[in-house]
């Protein structure tokens, strides 16, 4: 039995590696051959019905037919296998895993099950498990292109980039016309930051297979990373048109981010509604019964509920529009905010006329859901409700509309003063808080953060005492660690510490967002063309922020050297 706990899901901009589509289609073809050999007059029609429905994209109908077959013969490995693929393609990975394991238990000598189970393990973020399954499968089917492709993905997702390149290079030498292999090799190079070389390989994949949706999508993402705008949206549109609706959900969200990154804010905000489409795998279902937000809504004198969405950093970022909403509601209106529990004290202080409570997130039938328990039986009070990012289309139609929005959250002044006193004993010179990564650092995300060793020239700046603001790590040599502070959970105190420091430097995460939102001096380290830059070279959400970007994602030392030079000048040396 393979045990999993809260398997991670890919974020919207994750690369499409083509493992899921190609592998599951091959599995359906293989199953068709096996169903033809079933000699049960009662079982075979149901299995055929299930396969026909699956080919037509009717996954629920296919699953029902497979379940009907299991009612006739619960030991039918084929029925369990078909059910597993249906559950996998519907996004219910836990149920798919159980069905695959049932099929494997009934058909232990069927090697294709190991390949299919490995594909599912990749989707569930279980790359090490997938690598083991694929190794065993390739021992029996050494020339399998699907399996070699998926092995390269499994190695890539464990950041074994060198092994992944060798696996895929050997597979391409034997199968030079495989667009799937070229695409996956390009994805490895993309994750290493080698976007220019990756673009050459994406072009080759599309030369071989012009309708390859995954390669179109990946090329669009790589073009953005390389600072190339031409053809980006066209590639997204072609990819989305070639993929079934539910499976294109993440692509639609990434397309919205691309529009924002290119500076098309009206188009980007409109497209960004895709994040709330139930067909999007990572969409959050909000348990709120009240009239929905409209961009033309007259808020004067109304009662408006705003619910925080996505991650902690997003809630802080999107709070940029809350002062505008409060002004539009006026003295006779009321603003009610449901935010992440750790943010309640900060938001309550920042918006003293609003009612602020905690939202709660949970799972319902493998879907993400969010509610506001403190408002139970009170939804009839609201004239409208919105997720926090919805009013952006109305209030921030251009980068210029962010002007004058600095310091929209208020740190506790008494805590700020206390931290200033504590910092006097931290060391000589100016006090600079530093952080360098996100809590989640997988193969997809790691390229967006400068490794700690690249910080050496910055941390060598004379006349500066560096303060560790990085949550999720212990003491770091050369950095002063704030005593008695939980950097992950004590966010009100973290905001106060940021206000007491002379400067905060780091990538965009919860802490730098708190610093920026409370008006603290902040230097943001970010790749070029991030969507939050909204087509500018600055960071409109926090007008006081200074931005540093590498020319390419494999050239972080260039950016860190520029920060070191700027910091030495800032420190007066």
Beta strands, then each sheet from edge to edge (+ up, - down):
strand 1: 284-286
strand 2: 303-307
strand 3: 334-339
strand 4: 355-358
strand 5: 360-364
strand 6: 367-371
strand 7: 384-387
strand 8: 430-434
strand 9: 464-468
strand 10: 480-481
strand 11: 503-506
strand 12: 522-525
strand 13: 546-548
sheet 1: 1+ 6+ 5-
sheet 2: 4+ 3+ 2+ 7+
sheet 3: 10+ 9+ 8+ 11+ 12+ 13+
end
